[in-house]
């Protein structure tokens, strides 16, 4: 049995190491193939902890964190994420950005992914002033030989949540891959209009 907790801003500080460990573990797999480091994770997550309007949605099994999902106003993140939108004339100040959803394999298929989206969308709506929620997903070639047999992408899940892939709206980021060292990766934005509270 799991429970979901929603934390805001600095309240997440006690759990940053847990979230870092989850990111390194889950993103090591396809499609990210991320060879992560604790040092990078600390720097990356610090932006979320600094933002008073950020949100962390954590899934617990007892006291153990088995899943985590983050979000913050896009302008509270690094310029790398807002610059592509600004370049296309999109008001980044009205975009709430979802950082990631990472969940250990044993806990998938239990509705936690939907809970992550529900909580982050509700948080953005409650803050007010946001018209769009957005996230990025790494692009991989369909014939990449590293793709696991039978792998199912999350596209159908994201479409079901009302998100649309924004071809041509992307950010390029470096990270290390096992056996390949540091490489540049393109991540395409997915967006959804954030309806107001009813």
trRosetta pair geometry for C-beta under 8 A, 3 or more apart (Angstrom, degrees):
i j d omega theta_ij theta_ji phi_ij phi_ji
1 61 7.8 133 77 -132 43 71
2 59 5.3 1 179 -175 133 97
2 60 6.3 149 -161 74 76 46
2 61 5.6 -49 -102 -80 81 68
2 66 6.8 -98 -118 51 123 130
2 67 7.9 25 -161 22 148 117
2 107 6.6 77 -64 -143 148 122
2 110 7.0 103 19 117 132 147
2 112 6.7 -14 93 -87 157 122
3 59 7.5 159 79 -154 36 53
3 60 5.1 -18 60 58 85 102
4 57 6.4 -6 -170 -176 103 93
4 58 7.2 154 -155 80 52 46
4 59 5.8 -25 -99 -99 70 67
4 60 7.7 -178 -82 16 22 80
4 112 7.4 172 -82 -135 112 83
4 115 5.2 -122 -89 159 157 139
4 119 6.9 -156 161 -53 131 147
5 57 7.5 165 83 -155 45 48
5 58 4.9 -14 60 60 94 98
5 60 6.5 38 -4 -14 111 118
6 55 6.4 -21 -167 -164 92 105
6 56 7.5 154 -157 81 44 51
6 57 5.5 -14 -104 -104 73 74
6 58 8.0 -177 -80 21 27 72
6 119 5.2 -156 -93 -167 120 128
6 123 7.0 -171 -167 -71 129 119
7 11 4.3 -147 -168 103 98 111
7 12 4.6 133 115 -75 133 78
7 15 7.2 140 28 29 164 137
7 55 7.2 142 79 -159 47 54
7 56 4.5 -16 64 62 99 100
7 57 7.9 -177 24 -79 69 29
7 58 6.7 22 3 -3 112 113
8 11 5.5 53 58 25 53 124
8 12 7.7 -159 74 -31 9 94
8 52 7.5 34 153 178 100 52
8 53 7.6 -35 -166 -146 105 23
8 54 6.7 148 -159 81 57 56
8 55 5.7 -25 -102 -101 70 64
8 56 7.6 -164 -75 21 24 75
8 123 7.6 175 -95 -143 103 126
9 12 7.2 -179 96 5 25 93
9 49 7.1 73 177 -166 47 41
9 51 6.3 -128 -111 98 76 51
9 52 4.4 8 -103 -136 139 42
9 53 7.0 45 -68 -16 99 18
9 54 5.6 124 -82 46 46 86
10 13 5.6 2 -179 -32 68 112
10 49 5.9 66 -109 -178 52 80
10 50 7.9 43 -76 -102 82 23
10 52 7.5 -17 -13 -104 89 66
11 56 7.9 -152 85 37 89 114
12 15 5.4 -77 -171 53 70 103
12 16 6.3 94 132 -63 92 78
12 19 7.5 12 174 -19 119 143
12 48 7.0 -29 63 123 153 106
12 49 5.8 -126 70 -103 105 83
12 54 7.6 -67 3 105 138 117
12 56 4.2 93 -101 7 135 149
13 16 6.0 -26 -152 -19 36 113
13 49 5.9 88 -82 -146 73 128
15 18 4.7 -51 -166 40 73 119
15 19 5.9 73 136 -24 88 98
15 56 6.9 161 82 137 132 154
15 58 6.2 -61 180 -88 162 152
15 65 6.1 116 -154 -68 111 153
15 68 7.7 168 147 -106 122 131
16 19 5.7 -54 -147 37 34 109
16 20 6.2 38 153 -22 66 105
16 42 7.2 72 148 -121 125 65
16 45 5.1 147 -151 124 102 144
16 49 6.3 -20 -84 -63 129 135
17 20 5.5 -51 -146 35 33 115
17 21 6.4 36 155 -20 65 103
17 38 8.0 9 -135 -147 82 109
18 21 5.9 -55 -151 34 30 110
18 22 6.5 29 152 -18 64 106
18 58 7.7 47 105 -136 133 128
18 65 3.9 79 165 41 137 144
18 68 7.2 141 117 -54 93 138
19 22 5.6 -54 -150 37 34 112
19 23 6.3 36 153 -21 67 104
19 41 7.8 175 104 179 79 116
19 45 6.1 130 93 -115 126 145
19 56 7.0 -82 -79 -145 145 129
19 58 7.7 -94 -76 -100 98 104
19 65 7.1 -66 -62 141 57 153
19 68 4.5 -154 -117 150 89 174
19 70 7.4 70 -159 -53 143 121
19 102 7.8 120 -159 52 69 127
20 23 5.8 -54 -148 34 31 111
20 24 6.5 27 156 -16 65 106
20 36 8.0 -175 -178 149 78 136
20 38 6.0 72 152 -134 139 67
20 41 3.5 104 -139 146 106 143
20 42 6.7 1 -93 -60 148 57
20 45 6.2 -96 -70 -15 92 145
21 24 5.9 -56 -149 37 31 109
21 25 6.2 25 156 -16 66 111
22 25 5.8 -60 -144 40 29 108
22 26 5.8 11 167 -6 70 113
22 65 6.7 -89 -46 121 130 107
22 66 7.9 124 -106 -179 124 21
22 67 7.0 137 -151 -123 148 25
22 68 5.3 133 69 18 156 114
22 102 4.5 137 143 111 106 129
22 103 7.9 15 -169 -78 123 20
22 104 7.2 -95 -132 -53 95 83
23 26 6.5 -61 -133 45 23 97
23 27 5.5 2 176 1 63 122
23 34 7.8 -52 155 97 82 148
23 36 6.4 142 116 -114 92 170
23 41 6.0 158 67 -122 133 118
23 68 7.7 -60 -49 68 82 124
23 100 6.6 77 -111 92 101 161
23 102 5.5 -147 -88 -36 51 165
24 27 6.7 -62 -126 49 16 97
24 28 6.5 34 161 -42 56 103
24 34 7.3 -126 -133 107 47 108
24 36 3.8 -133 -114 70 85 134
24 37 7.8 137 -106 -26 124 11
24 38 7.6 -32 -53 -72 148 60
24 41 6.6 -63 -48 -62 102 142
25 28 6.1 -53 -162 9 23 115
25 102 7.7 117 68 174 85 127
25 104 7.2 -6 114 -100 136 84
26 29 6.5 -59 -177 25 42 107
26 102 4.0 172 40 -154 155 103
26 103 6.9 86 -106 41 146 33
26 104 7.1 -116 -76 -85 103 44
27 32 4.1 -49 -163 86 83 151
27 33 7.9 -62 158 29 68 14
27 34 3.8 -4 134 34 109 133
27 36 6.4 78 77 -39 118 127
27 100 7.8 -44 -65 -151 119 148
27 102 6.9 -59 -36 -106 85 125
28 32 7.5 -15 -33 84 8 102
28 33 7.1 23 -174 -139 38 31
28 34 5.9 -91 -81 64 40 69
28 35 7.2 71 -119 -90 83 43
28 36 7.1 -98 -68 7 84 99
28 178 7.7 53 -159 -31 88 122
29 32 7.1 57 73 43 49 86
29 33 7.5 -58 135 -75 13 50
30 33 6.3 18 -91 -53 51 88
30 140 7.7 32 -163 -82 92 175
30 146 6.4 175 -93 133 115 93
30 147 6.1 124 -156 -126 150 47
30 148 5.4 -166 29 -8 149 98
30 151 6.1 -59 106 -117 137 155
31 138 5.4 -169 115 79 110 116
31 140 4.7 -130 -159 -17 122 143
31 147 7.6 1 -103 -109 88 82
31 151 7.9 123 -61 164 88 148
31 153 7.6 19 -33 -112 136 90
32 138 5.7 139 -98 5 66 152
32 175 7.8 -10 177 82 94 148
33 146 6.8 14 -76 144 144 149
33 177 4.6 27 128 -136 111 101
33 178 6.5 -110 -176 20 92 88
34 175 5.4 -22 -130 141 87 143
34 176 7.4 81 -164 70 52 62
34 177 7.3 -56 -96 -97 26 61
35 175 7.3 161 43 153 68 90
35 176 4.0 -70 64 108 111 101
35 177 5.9 141 -9 -138 107 11
35 178 5.1 143 -75 -60 118 64
36 40 6.4 -128 -161 65 77 122
36 41 6.2 56 174 -53 121 108
36 175 7.6 -18 -86 -168 67 122
36 176 7.8 175 -70 57 27 99
37 40 4.7 88 64 8 91 101
37 41 6.9 -159 92 -7 47 88
38 41 5.5 -58 -148 38 33 115
38 42 6.4 39 155 -26 67 101
39 42 5.9 -51 -152 28 30 111
39 43 6.8 23 154 -11 63 104
40 43 5.9 -61 -155 39 35 108
40 44 6.0 33 152 -20 71 110
41 44 5.6 -55 -141 39 31 112
41 45 6.0 18 165 -9 68 112
42 45 6.4 -63 -141 44 22 100
42 46 6.3 38 155 -40 60 104
43 46 5.7 -47 -152 14 29 120
44 47 6.8 -55 180 16 36 106
45 48 5.4 -52 -163 36 56 112
45 49 6.2 53 143 -19 79 104
45 70 7.9 -136 -127 -95 83 162
46 49 5.5 -57 -144 41 37 110
46 50 6.1 39 156 -24 69 107
47 50 5.9 -55 -147 34 28 112
47 51 6.6 27 156 -23 62 107
47 72 7.3 -157 131 51 91 167
47 76 6.8 143 169 143 94 81
47 77 5.9 79 148 -125 143 54
47 78 6.7 -84 -100 -39 160 80
48 51 6.0 -55 -149 29 31 109
48 54 4.5 144 -167 -162 71 158
48 56 7.0 94 152 -65 131 99
48 70 5.4 -40 -128 -167 153 134
48 72 5.5 -149 -120 -41 73 135
48 99 6.6 -47 -79 -36 132 156
49 54 7.2 -78 -69 58 16 151
50 54 8.0 78 64 -10 46 135
50 76 7.6 -174 91 -177 92 107
51 54 4.0 98 81 -33 110 104
51 72 4.6 76 81 -147 163 129
51 73 6.8 -168 -165 32 137 87
51 76 4.0 69 -107 171 131 148
53 72 6.5 111 93 -149 79 73
53 73 5.4 32 91 -16 132 109
53 76 6.8 -178 58 -33 101 156
53 127 5.7 71 -157 -124 116 139
54 70 6.9 -10 -178 -169 108 93
54 71 6.7 167 -157 90 66 49
54 72 3.9 -24 -104 -92 87 102
54 73 7.9 -101 -75 9 61 68
54 76 6.8 -136 -63 110 95 150
55 70 6.9 159 87 -155 59 48
55 71 4.9 -1 54 58 99 95
55 72 7.2 -179 18 -72 64 57
55 119 7.1 -169 157 137 136 95
55 120 5.9 167 87 -116 135 70
55 123 4.2 15 -65 175 159 172
56 68 6.4 -24 -168 -161 96 99
56 69 7.4 145 -161 76 48 48
56 70 5.5 -14 -104 -103 68 78
57 68 7.1 146 80 -158 55 47
57 69 4.3 -14 59 61 104 101
57 70 7.6 -158 21 -71 72 33
57 115 7.1 -178 167 129 136 85
57 116 5.1 161 90 -128 140 65
57 119 4.4 123 -102 86 137 144
57 120 6.2 -96 -17 -52 132 85
58 65 5.5 -59 -165 -132 115 105
58 67 7.0 148 -163 87 46 62
58 68 5.3 -8 -108 -105 70 78
58 69 7.9 -161 -70 26 34 67
59 65 7.2 103 72 -161 53 61
59 66 5.3 -67 104 69 99 84
59 67 3.4 20 37 52 123 106
59 68 7.2 -130 20 -59 77 41
59 103 6.6 28 37 -119 146 98
59 107 6.5 144 127 160 144 153
59 112 5.2 14 -93 -150 151 132
59 115 7.6 104 -84 85 108 134
59 116 7.9 -58 -40 -67 111 98
60 63 6.7 -28 -164 -134 119 14
60 64 6.6 136 -157 72 69 44
60 65 6.0 -44 -98 -97 69 49
60 66 6.8 123 -133 12 18 88
61 64 5.0 -21 65 66 86 102
61 66 4.9 51 -7 -25 106 134
61 107 7.4 -132 -51 -85 120 129
65 68 6.3 24 172 -56 119 105
66 103 6.9 39 135 -154 78 67
66 104 4.9 -78 -169 20 85 119
66 106 7.7 -76 -164 70 131 97
66 107 5.0 113 140 -30 129 155
67 101 7.4 7 -177 -177 103 76
67 102 6.4 -175 -147 97 62 53
67 103 3.7 7 -113 -109 115 79
67 104 6.6 -116 -65 9 76 72
67 107 5.9 -125 -41 97 120 145
67 112 5.6 82 66 155 171 142
67 116 7.4 -102 147 -69 121 124
68 100 7.7 38 102 94 86 96
68 101 7.7 -170 96 -144 43 43
68 102 5.6 1 55 56 80 92
68 103 8.0 -180 21 -73 44 59
69 98 7.2 -21 178 -163 96 103
69 99 7.8 155 -177 62 50 83
69 100 6.8 -139 -131 99 54 51
69 101 4.2 3 -104 -106 103 77
69 102 7.5 176 -75 21 58 57
69 116 3.6 121 -30 -153 166 116
69 117 7.8 -98 -180 -52 159 44
69 119 7.4 121 80 66 128 116
69 120 6.3 -101 133 -46 118 125
70 98 7.1 136 88 -165 54 56
70 99 3.8 -13 83 42 109 124
70 100 6.0 27 33 42 98 70
70 120 8.0 76 130 -103 15 126
71 96 6.1 36 172 161 117 99
71 97 6.4 173 -152 91 72 45
71 98 4.7 -32 -96 -104 98 57
71 99 6.2 -152 -80 0 37 81
71 120 4.3 118 -18 -148 149 115
71 123 6.6 142 75 77 132 134
71 124 6.8 -77 146 -56 144 104
71 133 7.8 -27 -142 -146 136 105
72 76 4.7 -97 152 77 118 125
72 77 6.0 137 82 -53 117 89
72 96 7.4 -157 111 -159 18 74
72 97 6.1 -18 66 62 62 91
72 99 7.1 37 10 -41 92 109
73 76 4.6 87 67 -2 87 107
73 77 7.8 -159 95 -11 50 81
73 93 7.6 7 -178 -150 116 49
73 95 7.6 111 -164 86 60 56
73 96 5.9 -55 -102 -110 49 67
73 97 7.2 55 159 15 15 88
73 127 7.7 -145 -66 144 103 161
73 130 7.4 -139 -113 -83 84 118
74 77 5.8 -54 -163 25 43 111
74 81 6.2 -138 -160 118 89 112
74 82 5.2 125 147 -88 106 96
74 85 7.2 4 159 30 157 153
74 92 4.9 -117 100 -176 129 90
74 93 7.7 -124 60 -84 100 19
74 95 4.2 16 -11 90 140 103
74 96 6.8 -144 -28 -112 81 14
74 97 4.2 104 -89 -31 75 116
74 134 7.1 21 -78 53 126 120
75 82 6.0 58 -94 -85 56 152
75 92 5.6 120 -66 124 88 106
75 93 5.6 11 -31 -97 138 63
77 80 8.0 -82 134 56 101 76
77 81 4.7 -8 108 44 133 139
77 82 6.9 152 71 -32 95 95
77 97 5.8 -49 -13 64 142 151
77 99 7.8 168 -101 -88 131 96
78 81 6.1 98 69 4 71 94
79 82 5.8 -70 -147 48 46 99
79 83 5.4 58 159 -44 81 105
80 83 6.2 -44 -140 16 21 117
80 171 5.7 91 152 -159 88 124
80 173 6.8 88 156 -86 146 94
81 84 7.6 -58 -173 23 30 99
81 97 6.3 57 152 -134 142 162
81 136 7.4 -125 -130 -24 99 134
81 171 5.8 -30 -107 -80 52 158
82 85 5.8 -67 -164 44 51 109
82 86 5.8 48 146 -23 83 109
82 92 4.1 57 -151 -148 107 157
82 95 7.8 162 -116 60 85 130
83 86 5.7 -57 -141 38 32 111
83 87 6.2 37 160 -26 66 106
83 171 7.7 107 58 -110 93 97
84 87 5.7 -53 -149 31 30 116
84 88 6.9 13 157 -5 62 107
84 169 5.6 125 145 -164 120 67
84 170 6.2 -158 -135 65 160 29
84 171 5.5 -124 -15 -71 136 74
84 189 7.2 -174 100 -28 135 129
85 88 6.0 -69 -154 44 33 99
85 90 3.9 -76 -178 70 91 122
85 92 4.9 125 89 -82 129 92
85 95 6.5 -65 -162 -12 172 160
85 169 6.9 49 -85 -158 65 116
85 189 7.6 93 -70 -74 97 167
86 89 7.7 55 -176 -65 33 16
86 90 6.8 -91 -72 60 27 71
86 92 5.6 -38 -60 -25 88 122
88 169 6.3 -57 -7 -103 157 102
90 95 7.1 45 146 -45 116 131
90 132 8.0 -40 -173 31 121 159
91 94 4.6 44 102 13 109 110
91 95 7.4 164 99 -20 61 90
91 131 7.9 57 72 33 113 127
92 95 5.4 -58 -153 28 48 118
93 129 7.7 -61 147 157 88 111
94 129 6.7 -125 -117 154 69 69
94 130 5.7 142 -174 -136 55 43
94 131 4.4 10 162 18 120 100
94 132 6.3 73 121 19 87 90
95 130 6.7 87 -127 -148 7 95
95 131 7.5 -43 -75 58 51 74
95 132 4.8 -26 -110 77 76 104
95 133 7.5 134 -163 -109 66 20
95 134 5.4 -10 -169 10 114 124
95 191 7.8 -62 -132 -126 112 114
96 120 7.7 172 135 164 123 92
96 123 7.9 172 -177 97 150 88
96 124 3.7 -159 49 -122 172 126
96 127 7.3 134 -91 48 134 139
96 130 4.4 10 -27 -145 106 155
96 132 7.3 179 26 92 67 52
96 133 5.1 -29 72 -107 95 72
96 134 7.4 151 77 23 45 73
96 194 7.0 54 27 -56 116 155
97 133 7.7 160 -92 -160 21 59
97 134 5.5 -33 -110 73 67 89
97 135 6.8 122 -168 -91 66 53
98 101 7.5 -7 165 -37 119 91
98 117 7.8 -9 -114 -113 156 69
98 120 5.6 67 -104 156 106 159
98 133 6.3 46 -27 176 107 101
98 134 6.9 -166 18 90 83 36
98 135 4.0 -43 69 -77 103 110
99 135 7.5 -82 2 -128 5 98
100 135 7.8 134 -82 -154 35 123
101 113 6.2 88 154 -131 150 77
101 116 4.8 97 -121 139 122 163
101 117 7.7 -35 -71 -53 147 76
103 107 5.3 -116 175 84 102 108
103 108 5.7 126 110 -77 122 79
103 112 5.8 138 -121 98 146 133
103 113 6.8 -98 -7 -70 153 81
103 116 7.9 -120 -54 -40 120 142
104 107 5.2 70 68 15 82 107
104 108 7.8 -137 97 -29 41 84
105 108 5.8 -43 -155 2 41 117
107 110 6.0 -71 -179 22 63 130
107 112 6.0 13 148 4 105 154
108 112 7.5 -100 -112 44 39 113
108 113 7.4 35 -139 -35 76 113
111 114 5.2 -48 -165 39 68 114
111 115 6.1 74 137 -26 80 100
112 115 5.2 -52 -149 36 39 116
112 116 6.4 48 150 -26 67 98
113 116 5.6 -47 -154 27 33 115
113 117 6.9 25 152 -11 63 102
113 157 6.6 -23 135 -177 146 142
114 117 5.8 -57 -152 40 36 106
114 118 6.0 39 152 -23 69 108
114 161 7.7 -169 -118 -92 73 107
115 118 5.6 -52 -141 37 31 114
115 119 6.2 28 162 -18 65 108
116 119 6.3 -61 -149 37 23 106
116 120 6.4 13 159 -11 62 111
117 120 6.0 -62 -144 41 30 105
117 121 6.0 26 161 -16 68 111
117 161 5.5 -80 -177 -138 166 140
118 121 6.1 -63 -147 40 23 107
118 122 6.2 22 157 -18 63 111
119 122 5.7 -56 -145 38 28 111
119 123 6.3 33 154 -23 63 105
120 123 5.5 -50 -148 33 33 114
120 124 6.5 32 155 -17 65 104
120 133 7.2 116 125 -147 104 139
121 124 5.8 -53 -148 37 33 110
121 125 6.2 33 153 -20 65 108
121 133 5.9 -70 -105 -46 80 162
121 194 6.7 -174 -153 -128 88 98
122 125 5.6 -55 -146 38 31 113
122 126 6.2 31 155 -21 65 108
123 126 5.8 -57 -147 36 28 110
123 127 6.6 33 154 -24 62 103
124 127 5.8 -51 -153 28 31 114
124 130 4.8 -72 176 69 100 155
124 133 5.7 163 41 -86 171 106
124 194 5.9 -95 116 -133 125 153
125 128 7.7 32 168 -69 36 45
125 130 7.4 -100 -82 62 35 109
125 194 6.2 -161 -80 173 81 113
125 195 7.8 -4 -108 82 123 55
125 196 6.9 135 -150 -150 101 35
125 197 5.3 126 161 -61 118 86
126 197 7.4 73 -82 -66 54 132
127 130 6.4 49 78 -7 111 116
130 133 7.2 59 150 -67 129 69
130 194 5.5 15 116 54 95 157
131 193 6.6 -38 163 -147 75 73
131 194 5.9 171 174 43 20 96
132 191 5.4 -11 -173 -166 118 112
132 192 6.9 149 -156 75 69 39
132 193 6.1 -48 -100 -108 70 41
132 194 5.9 -159 -89 -6 12 96
133 191 7.1 156 83 -153 45 60
133 192 5.3 -12 59 60 91 93
133 194 5.2 100 -22 -70 90 109
134 189 5.5 -12 -170 -163 117 107
134 190 6.7 160 -152 81 64 48
134 191 4.5 -18 -99 -100 92 81
134 192 7.6 179 -77 21 51 63
135 163 7.6 -25 35 -139 98 152
135 189 7.3 152 84 -147 29 61
135 190 5.7 -12 62 56 77 96
136 170 7.5 105 -138 -142 112 59
136 171 5.9 -49 -113 33 157 111
136 187 3.8 60 161 143 119 118
136 188 6.5 156 -150 75 76 25
136 189 5.5 -43 -93 -89 75 54
136 190 7.4 162 -100 12 25 76
137 154 7.3 -147 -123 60 146 115
137 158 7.8 -91 -37 -57 148 161
137 187 6.1 168 76 -158 18 85
137 188 6.2 -27 60 59 75 77
137 190 6.3 30 -1 -14 110 118
138 185 5.5 -26 -137 168 109 125
138 186 7.3 114 -152 83 60 47
138 187 5.1 -46 -87 -98 50 84
139 170 7.5 -19 -21 -131 128 139
139 185 7.6 167 45 -180 73 78
139 186 4.8 -16 32 88 121 98
139 187 6.8 -167 -9 -100 79 29
139 188 5.7 73 -58 -15 107 105
140 144 5.2 -63 174 -5 102 149
140 147 6.9 142 138 -80 135 106
141 144 4.6 126 66 -48 88 88
142 147 7.6 -10 -174 -38 34 166
143 147 7.8 -133 -173 13 12 133
144 147 4.9 107 75 -30 89 98
147 151 5.6 -123 179 32 86 140
148 151 4.4 107 67 -53 87 111
152 156 7.7 -41 173 21 109 120
153 156 7.6 119 88 1 77 79
154 157 4.8 -55 -169 44 76 118
154 158 5.6 75 132 -25 91 101
155 158 5.8 -60 -147 39 31 108
155 159 6.2 31 157 -19 67 106
155 165 7.4 -23 -133 -46 102 125
156 159 5.7 -52 -146 37 31 112
156 160 6.4 36 152 -22 63 106
157 160 5.7 -55 -153 33 30 114
157 161 6.6 26 150 -16 63 106
158 161 5.6 -57 -152 38 35 111
158 163 4.4 -61 172 63 92 124
158 165 7.9 79 110 -56 137 82
158 190 5.7 -29 176 177 141 161
159 162 7.7 75 -180 -53 33 11
159 163 6.6 -96 -84 63 30 69
159 164 7.5 62 -113 -90 72 53
161 192 7.1 -89 125 -63 87 158
162 192 4.7 83 113 -135 96 131
162 193 8.0 -87 153 44 122 70
163 190 4.3 47 164 158 121 113
163 191 6.6 151 -149 71 81 16
163 192 4.7 -76 -93 -49 63 109
164 190 6.5 170 79 -155 28 75
164 191 6.3 -31 58 61 79 68
164 192 7.0 129 9 -82 75 66
165 188 6.0 32 -163 127 96 129
165 189 7.8 135 -157 92 50 48
165 190 5.3 -38 -94 -99 51 86
166 169 3.9 -17 122 41 118 126
166 188 6.6 -176 66 172 66 92
166 189 4.5 -18 49 84 120 96
166 190 6.6 178 1 -99 85 28
166 191 5.6 36 -38 5 127 108
167 188 6.7 -14 -104 -151 43 137
169 188 6.8 88 77 -160 63 72
169 189 4.4 -51 113 36 107 122
169 191 8.0 -9 92 -20 152 121
170 186 5.2 14 167 -173 140 96
170 187 6.1 158 -160 79 85 42
170 188 4.7 -43 -96 -98 99 57
170 189 6.5 -146 -86 -8 42 79
171 186 7.6 155 81 -152 36 53
171 187 5.3 -18 62 62 84 97
171 189 7.6 81 -9 -52 90 91
172 184 5.5 11 178 -178 107 108
172 185 6.9 163 -154 79 61 38
172 186 5.4 -28 -99 -96 79 65
172 187 7.6 170 -90 18 29 74
173 184 7.3 156 84 -152 23 63
173 185 5.7 -28 67 61 73 90
173 187 6.4 3 15 0 110 119
174 182 5.3 25 178 -177 113 107
174 183 6.8 174 -143 87 74 24
174 184 5.4 -45 -88 -94 74 59
174 185 7.2 137 -109 11 24 82
175 182 6.8 -136 139 -135 12 74
175 183 7.4 -26 66 56 50 65
175 185 6.5 -24 28 6 93 129
176 180 7.7 164 -171 78 59 77
176 181 6.0 -63 -136 -171 87 32
176 182 5.0 -48 -85 -80 69 62
176 183 7.7 104 -122 11 29 71
177 180 4.1 5 78 51 108 117
177 181 7.2 -2 50 53 70 24
177 182 8.0 133 10 -110 70 19
177 183 5.7 -14 3 19 115 119
180 183 5.7 -15 132 -31 122 126
195 198 8.0 10 133 -49 113 91
